[in-house]
Amino acid sequence: MSRLDELPPDQSAALSLLLRQRKSYAEVAKLLGIGERAVHDRAHAALVMLAPRRARELTPEHRLEVGDYVLGQQAGVAERLRTRAYLASDEPARAWAGELAAQLSPLAGSGLPEIPAAAAPGGAGGAGAGGGAQEPQRVSDLASTTPASPPGAGEPGKGAQAPSTPGSSRTAGAVLLAVLAAAVIVAVVLITSGGSSSSHAKTTSTSATTTTAKGKGPKVQDQIKLKPTDPNSKLIAVVYVLAEGTKRAFFIAAQNLPATKGFYYAIWLYNSPSSVLPLSRSPQVGSTHSLAGGSALPANAGDFREILLTEETRAKPTHPGHVVARGPFKV
């Protein structure tokens, strides 16, 4: 049963305005004539009351991060992607977020952000909460996303097989890349709007500029086509660099990948064997032979010249394993 009816009136009002009317802390504060911090504290106190046992399993810092994510109060794409990675890698945090989503659904309906599934086993945990630096030589979990298909794109994963003739192969590749480009732009909109449509977030947009009206929200700063290292590979992969203010994140979409059996895929920034930086690991790749997801980029990402997609078998690799695909990187 939902505990919403048991909340004090001020906490209930704060949640209703934040979720039902999709307001920010600042907007609610103005409506109620109180301080923004007061709105924040009442909303987070309400979250603890809705799922107290699960809340006690998290540190205060993690509760604040997950609470802001569930309430749709994280302003930047990098913050949201980082929290998704953390939820995918941490069972107590994911359980609390899931219980909150169930409790809050009468208020928010389908407007709640997605709670990601558990990351693939056998690897490192997700990026830490609160913007802390990742541990050295650690591959954080790639936050899995499932962007809605753009109009006319068809069913995800269909039509991705390479045709038999070179000419038709080039045509199919161009079509798939166009679909992937449209998909990531839809993903940008969904990230910005917390998984719901709104008057300023149209999922029918077909260009990066139209998805970020009046310069608001994340922008696609760069698009990198990764080249397979195996000349016979049918892999098609694109990495997008997303920018919002001074923050950067990346989003990868790939098709025709071998399913992960005894290994996982990882993303690296690379200069040389002695100058590498692990970015993320992907969820398992199954029968769809595709992956899509993203994560925040570190502040020193601009120091690297290449981005790699690799196959890894070790839990904490210190250098890239078998390179599946690579491409030039710049921020």
DRENDO-1510 file (C-alpha; in Angstrom, 1 decimal, always signed):
<recs>
REC; n; res; u; v; w
REC; 1; MET; +0.0; +0.0; +0.0 .
REC; 2; SER; +1.1; +3.5; -0.7 .
REC; 3; ARG; +2.2; +5.6; +2.3 .
REC; 4; LEU; +1.4; +8.9; +0.5 .
REC; 5; ASP; -1.7; +9.4; +2.7 .
REC; 6; GLU; +0.4; +9.1; +5.8 .
REC; 7; LEU; +2.7; +12.0; +4.9 .
REC; 8; PRO; +2.4; +15.4; +6.7 .
REC; 9; PRO; +0.5; +17.9; +4.6 .
REC; 10; ASP; +3.6; +20.1; +3.8 .
REC; 11; GLN; +5.6; +17.1; +2.5 .
REC; 12; SER; +2.6; +15.8; +0.5 .
REC; 13; ALA; +2.2; +19.2; -1.1 .
REC; 14; ALA; +5.8; +19.4; -2.0 .
REC; 15; LEU; +5.8; +16.0; -3.7 .
REC; 16; SER; +2.6; +16.8; -5.5 .
REC; 17; LEU; +3.9; +20.0; -7.0 .
REC; 18; LEU; +7.3; +18.4; -7.9 .
REC; 19; LEU; +5.8; +15.3; -9.5 .
REC; 20; ARG; +2.3; +15.9; -10.6 .
REC; 21; GLN; +3.0; +19.4; -11.9 .
REC; 22; ARG; +6.6; +18.7; -12.8 .
REC; 23; LYS; +7.9; +21.8; -11.0 .
REC; 24; SER; +11.5; +22.5; -9.8 .
REC; 25; TYR; +12.5; +23.1; -6.2 .
REC; 26; ALA; +12.7; +26.8; -7.0 .
REC; 27; GLU; +9.3; +27.0; -8.7 .
REC; 28; VAL; +7.7; +25.2; -5.8 .
REC; 29; ALA; +9.4; +27.5; -3.3 .
REC; 30; LYS; +8.0; +30.5; -5.2 .
REC; 31; LEU; +4.5; +29.0; -5.2 .
REC; 32; LEU; +4.5; +28.2; -1.5 .
REC; 33; GLY; +6.4; +31.4; -0.4 .
REC; 34; ILE; +9.1; +29.5; +1.4 .
REC; 35; GLY; +12.8; +28.9; +0.8 .
REC; 36; GLU; +14.1; +26.5; -1.9 .
REC; 37; ARG; +16.0; +24.6; +0.7 .
REC; 38; ALA; +12.9; +24.1; +2.7 .
REC; 39; VAL; +11.2; +22.5; -0.3 .
REC; 40; HIS; +14.2; +20.3; -0.9 .
REC; 41; ASP; +14.3; +19.1; +2.7 .
REC; 42; ARG; +10.5; +18.4; +2.9 .
REC; 43; ALA; +10.6; +16.4; -0.3 .
REC; 44; HIS; +13.6; +14.3; +0.7 .
REC; 45; ALA; +12.1; +13.7; +4.2 .
REC; 46; ALA; +9.0; +12.4; +2.5 .
REC; 47; LEU; +11.0; +10.0; +0.4 .
REC; 48; VAL; +12.6; +8.6; +3.5 .
REC; 49; MET; +9.1; +8.1; +5.1 .
REC; 50; LEU; +7.8; +6.4; +2.0 .
REC; 51; ALA; +10.5; +3.6; +2.1 .
REC; 52; PRO; +12.3; +4.0; +5.4 .
REC; 53; ARG; +13.9; +0.5; +5.6 .
REC; 54; ARG; +15.5; +0.8; +2.2 .
REC; 55; ALA; +16.5; +4.4; +2.9 .
REC; 56; ARG; +18.6; +3.4; +5.9 .
REC; 57; GLU; +20.7; +1.1; +3.7 .
REC; 58; LEU; +22.1; +4.2; +1.8 .
REC; 59; THR; +24.5; +6.9; +3.0 .
REC; 60; PRO; +23.0; +10.4; +3.3 .
REC; 61; GLU; +24.9; +11.5; +0.2 .
REC; 62; HIS; +23.5; +8.6; -1.9 .
REC; 63; ARG; +20.0; +9.2; -0.6 .
REC; 64; LEU; +20.2; +12.8; -1.8 .
REC; 65; GLU; +21.5; +11.8; -5.2 .
REC; 66; VAL; +18.9; +9.1; -5.7 .
REC; 67; GLY; +16.2; +11.3; -4.3 .
REC; 68; ASP; +17.0; +14.1; -6.8 .
REC; 69; TYR; +17.0; +11.6; -9.6 .
REC; 70; VAL; +13.6; +10.1; -8.7 .
REC; 71; LEU; +12.1; +13.6; -8.3 .
REC; 72; GLY; +13.5; +14.7; -11.6 .
REC; 73; GLN; +15.6; +17.5; -10.0 .
REC; 74; GLN; +19.0; +16.8; -11.6 .
REC; 75; ALA; +19.6; +19.6; -14.1 .
REC; 76; GLY; +22.5; +18.1; -16.1 .
REC; 77; VAL; +22.7; +15.1; -18.5 .
REC; 78; ALA; +26.0; +14.1; -16.9 .
REC; 79; GLU; +24.4; +13.9; -13.4 .
REC; 80; ARG; +21.5; +11.8; -14.6 .
REC; 81; LEU; +23.8; +9.4; -16.5 .
REC; 82; ARG; +26.1; +9.1; -13.5 .
REC; 83; THR; +23.1; +8.3; -11.2 .
REC; 84; ARG; +21.8; +5.7; -13.7 .
REC; 85; ALA; +25.2; +4.1; -13.7 .
REC; 86; TYR; +25.2; +4.1; -9.9 .
REC; 87; LEU; +21.7; +2.6; -9.7 .
REC; 88; ALA; +22.7; -0.1; -12.2 .
REC; 89; SER; +25.7; -1.1; -10.1 .
REC; 90; ASP; +24.3; -0.8; -6.5 .
REC; 91; GLU; +21.5; -3.2; -5.4 .
REC; 92; PRO; +20.4; -1.3; -2.2 .
REC; 93; ALA; +20.2; +2.0; -4.1 .
REC; 94; ARG; +18.3; +0.4; -7.0 .
REC; 95; ALA; +15.9; -1.3; -4.5 .
REC; 96; TRP; +15.1; +2.0; -2.8 .
REC; 97; ALA; +14.6; +3.8; -6.1 .
REC; 98; GLY; +12.3; +1.0; -7.2 .
REC; 99; GLU; +10.2; +1.2; -4.1 .
REC; 100; LEU; +10.0; +4.9; -4.3 .
REC; 101; ALA; +8.8; +4.7; -7.9 .
REC; 102; ALA; +6.1; +2.3; -6.8 .
REC; 103; GLN; +5.0; +4.5; -4.0 .
REC; 104; LEU; +5.1; +7.7; -6.1 .
REC; 105; SER; +3.3; +6.3; -9.2 .
REC; 106; PRO; -0.1; +7.6; -8.1 .
REC; 107; LEU; +1.3; +11.2; -8.2 .
REC; 108; ALA; +3.7; +11.0; -11.1 .
REC; 109; GLY; +2.2; +8.3; -13.3 .
REC; 110; SER; +4.5; +7.6; -16.3 .
REC; 111; GLY; +6.5; +10.8; -15.5 .
REC; 112; LEU; +9.0; +9.1; -13.2 .
REC; 113; PRO; +12.5; +8.5; -14.5 .
REC; 114; GLU; +13.4; +4.9; -15.5 .
REC; 115; ILE; +15.1; +2.8; -12.8 .
REC; 116; PRO; +17.8; +0.9; -14.7 .
REC; 117; ALA; +18.2; -2.9; -14.5 .
REC; 118; ALA; +21.2; -4.4; -12.7 .
REC; 119; ALA; +24.5; -4.1; -14.6 .
REC; 120; ALA; +26.1; -7.2; -16.0 .
REC; 121; PRO; +27.9; -9.3; -13.3 .
REC; 122; GLY; +31.6; -9.8; -13.1 .
REC; 123; GLY; +32.8; -6.2; -13.2 .
REC; 124; ALA; +33.3; -3.0; -11.3 .
REC; 125; GLY; +30.5; -0.9; -9.7 .
REC; 126; GLY; +29.0; +2.3; -11.1 .
REC; 127; ALA; +30.2; +5.8; -10.9 .
REC; 128; GLY; +30.0; +7.2; -7.4 .
REC; 129; ALA; +27.4; +9.6; -6.1 .
REC; 130; GLY; +27.9; +13.3; -5.7 .
REC; 131; GLY; +30.4; +13.7; -8.6 .
REC; 132; GLY; +33.3; +12.0; -6.9 .
REC; 133; ALA; +36.1; +10.7; -9.0 .
REC; 134; GLN; +36.1; +7.1; -10.1 .
REC; 135; GLU; +38.6; +4.7; -8.6 .
REC; 136; PRO; +41.8; +4.3; -10.6 .
REC; 137; GLN; +41.9; +1.4; -13.0 .
REC; 138; ARG; +38.2; +0.8; -12.6 .
REC; 139; VAL; +35.6; +0.4; -15.3 .
REC; 140; SER; +32.3; +1.9; -14.3 .
REC; 141; ASP; +29.0; +0.4; -15.5 .
REC; 142; LEU; +27.5; +1.9; -18.6 .
REC; 143; ALA; +24.0; +3.2; -17.9 .
REC; 144; SER; +21.7; +1.3; -20.2 .
REC; 145; THR; +19.1; +3.3; -22.0 .
REC; 146; THR; +16.4; +2.3; -24.3 .
REC; 147; PRO; +15.4; +5.4; -26.3 .
REC; 148; ALA; +12.1; +5.3; -28.1 .
REC; 149; SER; +12.3; +4.6; -31.8 .
REC; 150; PRO; +12.0; +7.8; -33.9 .
REC; 151; PRO; +9.1; +8.0; -36.3 .
REC; 152; GLY; +9.5; +5.6; -39.2 .
REC; 153; ALA; +12.5; +3.9; -37.7 .
REC; 154; GLY; +10.8; +0.6; -37.4 .
REC; 155; GLU; +11.5; -2.0; -34.7 .
REC; 156; PRO; +14.9; -1.6; -33.0 .
REC; 157; GLY; +17.4; -4.1; -34.2 .
REC; 158; LYS; +15.6; -4.9; -37.4 .
REC; 159; GLY; +17.2; -4.4; -40.8 .
REC; 160; ALA; +20.7; -4.2; -39.4 .
REC; 161; GLN; +22.1; -7.2; -41.2 .
REC; 162; ALA; +24.7; -6.3; -43.8 .
REC; 163; PRO; +23.4; -7.1; -47.3 .
REC; 164; SER; +25.3; -9.3; -49.7 .
REC; 165; THR; +26.5; -6.6; -52.2 .
REC; 166; PRO; +28.9; -3.8; -51.5 .
REC; 167; GLY; +26.5; -1.1; -52.9 .
REC; 168; SER; +23.5; -2.2; -50.9 .
REC; 169; SER; +25.8; -2.6; -47.8 .
REC; 170; ARG; +26.8; +1.1; -48.0 .
REC; 171; THR; +23.1; +2.1; -48.4 .
REC; 172; ALA; +22.1; +0.0; -45.4 .
REC; 173; GLY; +24.9; +1.4; -43.3 .
REC; 174; ALA; +23.9; +5.0; -44.2 .
REC; 175; VAL; +20.2; +4.2; -43.3 .
REC; 176; LEU; +21.2; +2.6; -40.0 .
REC; 177; LEU; +23.4; +5.5; -39.0 .
REC; 178; ALA; +20.6; +7.9; -39.7 .
REC; 179; VAL; +18.3; +5.8; -37.4 .
REC; 180; LEU; +21.0; +5.8; -34.7 .
REC; 181; ALA; +21.4; +9.5; -35.0 .
REC; 182; ALA; +17.7; +10.0; -34.7 .
REC; 183; ALA; +17.6; +7.6; -31.7 .
REC; 184; VAL; +20.3; +9.4; -29.8 .
REC; 185; ILE; +18.5; +12.7; -30.3 .
REC; 186; VAL; +15.4; +11.2; -28.9 .
REC; 187; ALA; +17.5; +9.9; -26.0 .
REC; 188; VAL; +18.7; +13.4; -25.4 .
REC; 189; VAL; +15.1; +14.6; -25.2 .
REC; 190; LEU; +14.2; +11.8; -22.8 .
REC; 191; ILE; +17.2; +12.5; -20.6 .
REC; 192; THR; +16.3; +16.2; -20.5 .
REC; 193; SER; +12.7; +15.6; -19.7 .
REC; 194; GLY; +13.2; +12.8; -17.2 .
REC; 195; GLY; +11.6; +10.2; -19.5 .
REC; 196; SER; +8.4; +12.1; -20.3 .
REC; 197; SER; +7.3; +14.4; -23.1 .
REC; 198; SER; +6.5; +18.0; -22.5 .
REC; 199; SER; +5.7; +21.2; -24.3 .
REC; 200; HIS; +9.4; +22.0; -24.8 .
REC; 201; ALA; +10.6; +18.4; -25.4 .
REC; 202; LYS; +9.3; +16.9; -28.6 .
REC; 203; THR; +10.3; +13.3; -29.4 .
REC; 204; THR; +9.5; +13.9; -33.0 .
REC; 205; SER; +12.5; +16.2; -33.5 .
REC; 206; THR; +14.9; +15.3; -36.2 .
REC; 207; SER; +17.9; +17.4; -35.5 .
REC; 208; ALA; +20.0; +18.3; -32.5 .
REC; 209; THR; +19.1; +22.0; -32.8 .
REC; 210; THR; +15.4; +21.3; -32.6 .
REC; 211; THR; +15.6; +19.1; -29.6 .
REC; 212; THR; +17.3; +21.9; -27.6 .
REC; 213; ALA; +15.1; +24.9; -28.2 .
REC; 214; LYS; +16.5; +28.2; -27.4 .
REC; 215; GLY; +19.9; +26.6; -26.5 .
REC; 216; LYS; +18.5; +24.8; -23.5 .
REC; 217; GLY; +19.5; +21.3; -22.5 .
REC; 218; PRO; +22.3; +19.0; -23.7 .
REC; 219; LYS; +23.6; +19.3; -27.2 .
REC; 220; VAL; +25.3; +16.8; -29.5 .
REC; 221; GLN; +28.8; +18.2; -29.7 .
REC; 222; ASP; +30.4; +15.5; -31.8 .
REC; 223; GLN; +29.5; +12.3; -33.6 .
REC; 224; ILE; +32.2; +9.6; -33.9 .
REC; 225; LYS; +31.8; +6.6; -36.2 .
REC; 226; LEU; +33.8; +3.7; -34.7 .
REC; 227; LYS; +35.7; +1.6; -37.3 .
REC; 228; PRO; +35.8; -2.2; -36.6 .
REC; 229; THR; +39.3; -3.7; -36.3 .
REC; 230; ASP; +38.1; -6.8; -38.1 .
REC; 231; PRO; +37.6; -6.0; -41.8 .
REC; 232; ASN; +34.9; -8.7; -42.1 .
REC; 233; SER; +32.9; -7.4; -39.1 .
REC; 234; LYS; +29.3; -6.2; -39.7 .
REC; 235; LEU; +29.5; -3.9; -36.7 .
REC; 236; ILE; +28.2; -0.4; -37.0 .
REC; 237; ALA; +28.8; +1.8; -33.9 .
REC; 238; VAL; +28.5; +5.6; -33.3 .
REC; 239; VAL; +29.6; +7.6; -30.3 .
REC; 240; TYR; +28.0; +10.9; -29.5 .
REC; 241; VAL; +29.6; +13.5; -27.3 .
REC; 242; LEU; +26.9; +15.4; -25.4 .
REC; 243; ALA; +27.5; +18.8; -23.9 .
REC; 244; GLU; +25.5; +20.8; -21.3 .
REC; 245; GLY; +27.4; +23.8; -20.0 .
REC; 246; THR; +30.8; +22.7; -18.8 .
REC; 247; LYS; +29.7; +19.1; -18.4 .
REC; 248; ARG; +30.2; +16.4; -21.0 .
REC; 249; ALA; +28.8; +12.9; -21.4 .
REC; 250; PHE; +29.0; +10.3; -24.2 .
REC; 251; PHE; +26.3; +8.0; -25.7 .
REC; 252; ILE; +27.1; +4.9; -27.7 .
REC; 253; ALA; +24.8; +3.1; -30.1 .
REC; 254; ALA; +26.0; -0.1; -31.7 .
REC; 255; GLN; +24.5; -2.9; -33.8 .
REC; 256; ASN; +25.7; -6.4; -34.9 .
REC; 257; LEU; +27.8; -7.1; -31.9 .
REC; 258; PRO; +28.6; -10.7; -30.8 .
REC; 259; ALA; +26.6; -11.6; -27.7 .
REC; 260; THR; +28.6; -11.4; -24.5 .
REC; 261; LYS; +29.6; -14.9; -23.3 .
REC; 262; GLY; +32.5; -15.0; -20.9 .
REC; 263; PHE; +33.3; -11.3; -21.6 .
REC; 264; TYR; +31.9; -7.8; -21.5 .
REC; 265; TYR; +32.3; -4.7; -23.6 .
REC; 266; ALA; +34.1; -1.7; -22.3 .
REC; 267; ILE; +34.8; +1.9; -23.4 .
REC; 268; TRP; +38.2; +3.5; -23.1 .
REC; 269; LEU; +39.9; +6.8; -23.9 .
REC; 270; TYR; +43.3; +6.1; -25.5 .
REC; 271; ASN; +46.5; +7.7; -26.5 .
REC; 272; SER; +49.1; +4.9; -26.1 .
REC; 273; PRO; +49.5; +1.7; -24.2 .
REC; 274; SER; +50.8; +3.8; -21.3 .
REC; 275; SER; +48.2; +6.5; -21.6 .
REC; 276; VAL; +44.7; +5.1; -21.3 .
REC; 277; LEU; +41.5; +5.8; -19.3 .
REC; 278; PRO; +38.6; +3.4; -18.7 .
REC; 279; LEU; +35.3; +5.0; -19.1 .
REC; 280; SER; +32.5; +2.4; -18.7 .
REC; 281; ARG; +31.4; -1.2; -19.1 .
REC; 282; SER; +28.3; -2.2; -21.0 .
REC; 283; PRO; +25.4; -4.3; -19.8 .
REC; 284; GLN; +25.2; -7.8; -21.3 .
REC; 285; VAL; +24.6; -7.9; -25.1 .
REC; 286; GLY; +22.2; -10.6; -26.0 .
REC; 287; SER; +20.1; -11.8; -29.0 .
REC; 288; THR; +19.5; -8.3; -30.3 .
REC; 289; HIS; +23.3; -8.0; -30.8 .
REC; 290; SER; +23.1; -4.3; -29.9 .
REC; 291; LEU; +23.9; -1.9; -27.1 .
REC; 292; ALA; +23.0; +1.7; -26.3 .
REC; 293; GLY; +23.9; +3.7; -23.3 .
REC; 294; GLY; +26.0; +6.5; -21.9 .
REC; 295; SER; +28.0; +7.9; -19.0 .
REC; 296; ALA; +29.6; +11.1; -17.8 .
REC; 297; LEU; +33.0; +12.1; -19.2 .
REC; 298; PRO; +35.8; +13.0; -16.8 .
REC; 299; ALA; +37.3; +16.5; -16.7 .
REC; 300; ASN; +40.5; +15.3; -18.4 .
REC; 301; ALA; +38.7; +13.6; -21.4 .
REC; 302; GLY; +40.1; +16.2; -23.7 .
REC; 303; ASP; +43.6; +14.9; -23.1 .
REC; 304; PHE; +42.9; +11.7; -25.2 .
REC; 305; ARG; +42.8; +11.3; -29.0 .
REC; 306; GLU; +41.0; +8.0; -29.5 .
REC; 307; ILE; +38.0; +6.1; -28.1 .
REC; 308; LEU; +37.9; +2.3; -28.1 .
REC; 309; LEU; +35.3; -0.4; -27.8 .
REC; 310; THR; +36.9; -3.5; -26.3 .
REC; 311; GLU; +36.2; -7.0; -25.1 .
REC; 312; GLU; +37.2; -7.6; -21.5 .
REC; 313; THR; +37.4; -10.7; -19.4 .
REC; 314; ARG; +39.0; -9.3; -16.2 .
REC; 315; ALA; +37.0; -7.6; -13.6 .
REC; 316; LYS; +39.4; -4.6; -13.2 .
REC; 317; PRO; +41.5; -4.3; -16.3 .
REC; 318; THR; +44.4; -1.9; -16.2 .
REC; 319; HIS; +44.7; -1.6; -20.0 .
REC; 320; PRO; +42.4; -2.3; -23.0 .
REC; 321; GLY; +41.7; -5.9; -24.0 .
REC; 322; HIS; +40.8; -7.0; -27.5 .
REC; 323; VAL; +39.9; -3.8; -29.5 .
REC; 324; VAL; +36.6; -4.4; -31.4 .
REC; 325; ALA; +36.3; -0.9; -32.8 .
REC; 326; ARG; +38.0; +2.5; -32.5 .
REC; 327; GLY; +37.6; +6.1; -33.6 .
REC; 328; PRO; +39.1; +9.6; -33.2 .
REC; 329; PHE; +38.1; +11.4; -30.1 .
REC; 330; LYS; +38.0; +15.1; -29.2 .
REC; 331; VAL; +36.2; +17.3; -26.7 .
</recs>
